[in-house]
Amino acid sequence: MDSTDVSTWGRVNFRKPRVDADPDGLPPPDHPLAPPDPKHPHARRRGHQLPKARVGKDTRYIYTVDVTARMGWRSAEFEETCYFCGYDLHVITDVPAAPGLGPVVQVARAMNLTPAGSHKGEGGLPAVEALRDRIPKPRQLIADRAYNNVRNGTFAIPVWKLGYTTIYDLHPNQRGMHPGPKGTHTIWIDGVLYADSLPESLYDIDPIDTDMKENERVRVERRHQARQAYAYVPHDARHLGGAQRYRGPAVPAVRVRCPNNPISMRAPQGVPTTSCVRGKECGCGHTITLHDTDYPDMRMPFQHGTLAWEASYHRRVGIESVFADLKQNRLHVHRGYFRGFGISRYTLLIGFTLAALNLLNLHDWYSKRERLDPWGRFLGEPEPVRRIGMRPRRSVSRRHAESSSAARFGR
Ligand SMILES: [Zn+2]
């Protein structure tokens, strides 16, 4: 899932409008229209919004004749500015079940529209809820930093309760170390629980980055793999009440050899041996129950910043493709695409627009495979006549004919 901007048709008639986005979210960009104190976006500042703007029931400023539109930040990928007045559109699309599988047809599965700059968690959750039981289990939800930088009760935990495993990116200021549950001799690093036998040299590892050179990526991944051996890994699925058991690195299947856990010492020599002192308590051999309150915004099936995480998170390009279709490749949803005012109108119209985009994408997907698309099936149209085995042979023979004619004419 992700969100994108839908501008209102209304024109902003104010100089220096303030982008009074919800303070429970990512820090605003360093921009003249950002509020002076992001925690108090409605604080007064001289020189802003002349003439003085009206304020809605939500205590946010109204800058256009569209009284339901608000100011918000957006990525300037398809637009001119990083701020706009209108609405945030939250959309969910399908992605392959695992990295390397697929491709899948990109249809918008669910959506929700909120005034721009509204709380991302509260705006995104209704879209997830709208999926209901149409998504088979196991369920995974991939979302960017906007959704795990809000209070956990607004998005991270409710989404878990709906049965989703979440895969997020971490903001640099989310990363860091904290002590694990009391008396367990464990530490939290970037949302993963480790035994305290983890060597200090492995505490701080950079996340893998697409900008890194290949040898750098390999080196960083090796360090992540070394650290992975000391991690607590899920022992069973999350229970209804929110508890989930995790097992330590010296609990079979053993990943480290620890003198305090005799069974683990029978593992082959290739398995790393901890520097634990026999008889002195350590965190290698426990099974620990974690709860929803234990870093739900950061806890993932793998360590953040590893190749496994990158491959899984990268499936998010699916939603980027939906937005590129919406803004640029197929449709051109920019300011003026919808004319009129009011969030109800925009919700209805963007719903029809996404449905139309789905039909276009489904039609392409099925006709490329010489099959009748779902809309055609709904209308009772006949299946297309399949030219089984014709296409590859024809293209080969055509290429062959071209090359032989090229040879004939001496080109
Ligand atoms: Zn140990």
Residues whose N, C-alpha, C, O or C-beta is under 5 A from the ligand:
A	BS01	ZN	S197 C258 N260 T274 C276 C282 G283 C284
